[in-house]
Amino acid sequence: MASTELEFVDFDIGVPWGRLACRWYGNRRVRPLLAIHGWMDNMGSFSSLIPLLPKQLGVLCIELPGHGRSSHYPAGMQYSVYEWTMAIRRVVRHFQWLKVSLMGHSFGAIACNLYASFYPHEHVDLLIAIDLLTIPYKTSDAYIKYMANSVERMLQPQKQPKLYSHEQLQNARWGPAPTLNKCQAQPLVARSVVAAPEEPHKYYISRDARLAHFSLFPSGAGLVKELNKRISNIPYMVIKCSDSNFISEGSIPALELLRKQNPHFEYHLAQGPHHVLISDPKQLAAWIVPFINKHRPAHKLTDAGHIAQSKL
């Protein structure tokens, strides 16, 4: 089924610097699965996967600050994984949900992992992580070099965005996902195209250039371990992509810890690249559908909350 065949509603959630762009697919009578895209991407990441998921449960996609059609941070501010976790909390509070079900891809999976470590298992009732797991562990020296470089890049003047014609956009690839062909990339491109105000028939990609040097969450192995120790008894599915190294040897301690302490932990190896959720969504759906049906069966679905005006 094509993504356009599935009913959805677009709306915004107000935040102090502007808005978070949202799209709610399918059933809006019950609390949905909240989907968090990856770094430099947007909600187009999930457009091929969502139509394959159980129809009794809707999916709410948001676009993180600086991505897609969500507002950029004010000038002089920097993005971070920690603040993307805060975006999840803003959505939860907006709808006044007592619980939340999460699905994240890439750095979106890290944001979900952090969120689950901040709150008890009574609140997060389901977590699906696609090809990333937890905050990457780096040596102190690596963090210092990264942060120093980030300071210098933040102080450089921002370049004007590159302009494209309509024809160029129709044939565009997606830079953060080089394995996707132009057809597969179109849902991602479409969510970021903005008309250039002073150039007729020209367009630019609205993604904030500052995302290229976001702030890492400084962490040592001890902190990563303590964060993941807090995630127990949550139905947690991790899907690694075979052609990607985003879940690597550095993730093994977290994987072992989550598997040991969590009777509801699942791990699967998908054949394909980091964006396999776009290039081969049926492969992922074969695991995700029974996982959702098991842990959020139709007879246990709860109230959706309400779309209301707010600035959180």
C-alpha positions in Angstrom: 0.0 0.0 0.0 1.4 3.4 -0.8 1.7 5.9 2.0 -0.7 8.3 0.3 -3.5 5.7 0.7 -3.3 5.9 4.5 -5.3 8.7 6.1 -3.4 11.2 8.1 -3.8 14.7 9.6 -1.1 17.3 9.8 -0.8 19.8 12.7 1.7 21.7 14.8 2.6 21.7 18.4 3.7 25.1 19.7 7.1 25.5 21.3 8.8 28.7 22.6 10.8 29.1 19.4 8.1 28.2 16.9 6.5 24.8 16.1 7.0 21.1 15.9 5.6 19.7 12.7 3.4 16.6 13.3 1.6 14.0 11.1 -0.7 11.5 12.7 -1.4 8.4 10.5 -4.4 6.2 10.9 -6.4 5.6 14.1 -6.7 8.8 16.2 -9.1 7.4 18.7 -6.3 5.7 20.8 -2.8 6.6 21.9 -0.5 6.1 18.9 3.1 4.9 18.4 5.3 8.0 18.5 7.9 7.8 15.7 11.2 9.8 15.9 13.3 10.1 12.8 17.1 10.2 12.6 19.8 12.9 12.3 19.4 15.2 9.2 16.2 13.2 8.1 12.5 13.9 8.6 9.2 12.1 9.0 9.5 10.9 5.4 11.7 8.2 6.8 8.6 6.3 8.0 6.3 6.8 5.0 7.0 3.3 3.5 6.9 1.4 6.8 3.8 2.9 8.4 1.2 1.5 6.0 2.5 -2.0 6.8 1.9 -1.6 10.6 -1.2 -2.8 12.5 -4.2 -0.8 11.6 -5.6 -0.7 15.2 -2.7 1.6 16.2 -2.1 5.0 14.7 1.4 6.4 14.2 2.3 10.0 15.2 5.4 11.3 13.4 7.1 14.5 14.6 9.9 16.4 13.0 12.7 17.3 15.4 13.8 21.0 15.7 15.7 22.1 12.6 14.4 19.1 10.6 11.7 18.9 7.9 9.1 21.6 8.5 9.7 22.2 12.2 11.1 25.5 13.3 14.9 26.1 13.5 16.5 27.1 16.8 17.1 30.8 17.2 20.4 32.2 15.9 23.4 31.3 18.1 21.8 28.1 19.5 23.1 24.6 19.0 21.3 21.3 18.6 21.9 18.2 20.8 20.6 14.7 21.2 19.5 15.6 24.8 17.2 18.3 23.5 15.7 15.9 20.9 14.8 13.8 23.9 13.1 16.9 25.3 11.0 17.1 22.2 9.6 13.7 23.0 8.7 15.0 26.5 7.0 18.1 25.0 4.7 15.8 22.8 3.9 13.6 25.8 3.0 16.6 27.9 1.0 18.2 25.1 -1.3 15.2 24.9 -1.2 14.5 28.7 -0.3 10.8 28.1 0.4 8.7 31.1 2.3 6.3 28.9 4.1 6.5 25.6 5.1 3.9 22.9 8.3 4.9 21.0 9.9 4.0 17.7 13.1 5.6 16.6 15.5 5.4 13.7 19.2 6.2 13.9 19.7 9.1 16.3 16.0 9.1 16.9 16.5 5.6 18.5 19.2 7.2 20.8 16.7 9.9 21.8 14.1 7.2 22.6 16.7 5.2 24.6 17.6 8.3 26.7 13.9 9.0 27.3 13.3 5.5 28.5 16.3 5.8 30.8 14.9 9.0 32.3 11.4 7.6 33.0 10.3 4.4 34.6 9.0 1.4 32.7 5.4 2.2 33.9 5.6 5.2 31.5 7.3 3.8 28.4 5.4 0.7 27.4 7.1 -0.2 24.2 10.3 0.8 22.4 11.5 0.0 18.8 15.0 1.0 17.9 16.1 0.8 14.3 19.9 0.7 13.7 21.1 2.7 16.7 20.9 2.0 20.3 22.4 4.3 22.9 24.7 7.3 23.2 28.0 6.5 21.5 30.8 6.0 23.9 33.9 8.0 23.0 37.2 8.6 24.9 37.5 11.9 26.8 40.1 13.1 24.3 37.7 12.4 21.3 34.9 14.4 23.1 37.2 17.3 23.8 38.4 17.5 20.2 34.8 17.2 18.9 33.5 19.9 21.2 36.3 22.3 20.4 35.7 21.9 16.7 32.0 22.4 17.3 32.6 25.7 19.0 34.6 26.9 16.0 32.0 25.8 13.5 29.2 27.5 15.5 31.1 30.8 15.2 31.5 30.6 11.4 28.9 32.6 9.3 26.2 30.3 7.9 26.3 29.8 4.2 23.3 30.6 2.0 21.4 27.5 1.1 21.9 26.0 -2.4 19.0 26.7 -4.8 17.4 24.0 -7.0 15.0 23.9 -9.9 11.8 21.8 -9.8 13.4 19.3 -12.2 16.5 19.0 -10.1 14.4 18.2 -7.0 12.5 15.5 -8.9 15.8 13.8 -9.6 17.4 14.6 -6.2 19.1 12.1 -3.9 19.1 12.5 -0.2 22.6 13.4 1.1 22.3 11.8 4.6 21.1 8.6 3.0 23.4 7.8 0.0 22.1 4.3 -0.4 18.6 5.5 -1.4 17.8 6.0 -5.1 15.9 9.1 -6.2 12.5 7.5 -6.0 13.1 6.2 -2.4 14.5 9.7 -1.5 11.4 11.6 -2.6 9.5 11.4 0.7 12.5 12.9 2.5 13.1 15.6 -0.1 9.5 16.6 -0.2 9.3 17.3 3.5 12.2 19.8 3.2 11.5 21.7 0.0 10.8 25.4 0.5 10.3 28.0 -2.3 13.0 30.6 -2.4 11.3 34.0 -1.7 13.3 36.1 -4.1 14.0 33.5 -6.8 10.9 32.5 -8.9 10.8 28.7 -9.6 13.7 28.0 -7.3 13.7 26.0 -4.1 16.0 25.1 -1.2 16.2 22.4 1.4 15.1 23.8 4.7 17.1 21.5 7.0 19.1 23.7 9.4 22.8 23.7 8.4 23.8 23.8 12.1 22.7 20.2 12.5 26.0 19.2 10.9 27.8 20.0 14.2 25.3 19.2 16.9 26.4 18.8 20.5 27.2 15.3 21.6 26.0 14.0 25.0 29.4 13.6 26.8 29.4 10.2 28.3 31.8 7.5 29.6 31.2 3.8 29.7 30.0 4.1 33.3 27.2 6.6 32.5 26.1 4.7 29.5 25.8 1.6 31.6 23.9 3.4 34.4 21.5 4.9 31.9 20.7 1.5 30.3 20.4 -0.2 33.7 17.4 2.0 34.3 15.6 0.4 31.2 14.2 -2.8 32.6 11.0 -4.7 31.9 10.1 -2.5 28.8 9.3 -4.4 25.6 12.3 -3.3 23.6 13.1 -4.3 20.1 16.5 -3.5 18.5 17.0 -4.0 14.7 20.5 -3.8 13.4 21.2 -3.3 9.6 23.8 -5.6 8.2 25.4 -3.0 6.0 25.8 -0.4 8.7 28.2 0.0 11.6 25.9 2.2 13.7 25.4 -0.7 16.1 29.0 -1.9 16.6 31.2 -3.5 19.1 30.8 -0.4 21.3 27.1 -1.3 21.6 27.7 -4.8 22.8 27.8 -4.0 26.6 24.5 -2.1 26.3 23.0 -5.0 24.3 24.1 -7.6 26.8 22.8 -5.5 29.7 19.4 -4.9 28.1 19.0 -8.6 27.2 20.0 -9.8 30.7 17.7 -7.6 32.7 14.8 -7.5 30.2 12.6 -10.5 29.5 10.9 -8.6 26.7 14.0 -7.7 24.8 14.3 -8.7 21.1 17.2 -8.3 18.7 17.0 -8.8 14.9 19.5 -8.4 12.0 18.0 -6.8 8.9 19.7 -7.3 5.6 20.5 -3.9 4.1 21.8 -0.4 4.7 21.1 2.1 7.5 17.9 3.3 5.7 16.5 -0.1 5.2 13.2 1.1 6.7 12.7 3.0 3.4 14.4 0.6 0.9 12.9 -2.7 2.3 10.2 -1.9 4.9 8.5 -5.3 4.6 11.6 -6.9 6.2 11.2 -4.8 9.3 7.4 -5.0 9.4 7.7 -8.8 9.7 9.2 -8.3 13.1 7.6 -5.0 14.2 3.9 -6.1 13.5 3.9 -9.1 15.8 5.8 -7.1 18.4 3.2 -4.4 18.5 0.3 -6.9 18.4 1.8 -8.7 21.4 2.6 -5.7 23.6 -0.2 -3.3 22.5 -3.1 -5.6 21.5 -6.3 -4.0 20.3 -8.2 -4.7 23.5 -5.7 -2.8 25.6 -5.5 0.4 23.6 -6.1 3.6 25.5 -7.3 7.2 24.9 -5.3 9.3 22.4 -5.2 12.6 24.2 -6.3 15.8 22.5 -4.8 18.0 19.8 -4.8 21.4 21.5 -3.0 24.7 21.2 0.0 24.9 23.6 3.5 26.3 23.9 5.6 23.9 26.0 
